[in-house]
Amino acid sequence: MRELKLLTGKTVLVSTPEATVRGIVESATRAFITLAAAESLDGPNPVSITGFVLIPVPKVSYVQVTT
């Protein structure tokens, strides 16, 4: 996904059928989006995720750039 590489360094929301995660795009390839400083947004309060989050690109429903 060439367009995802353009989001490197930006804060985004990534939604999949299993979860919604907010984080900073560290890198993106055809296979995975890697997020740093990520938070899970599935519950009533955001939960910080330690380390990096790898999200398979085929599972991504949408990506939204946040400020």
HELIX and SHEET records of a PDB file:
HELIX    1   1 ARG A    2  LYS A    5  1                                   4    
HELIX    2   2 VAL A   57  LYS A   59  5                                   3    
SHEET    1   A 5 VAL A  47  SER A  48  0                                        
SHEET    2   A 5 PHE A  32  SER A  40 -1                                        
SHEET    3   A 5 THR A  20  ALA A  28 -1                                        
SHEET    4   A 5 THR A  11  SER A  15 -1                                        
SHEET    5   A 5 TYR A  62  VAL A  65 -1                                        
SHEET    1   B 3 VAL A  47  SER A  48  0                                        
SHEET    2   B 3 PHE A  32  SER A  40 -1                                        
SHEET    3   B 3 VAL A  53  PRO A  56 -1                                        
END                                                                             
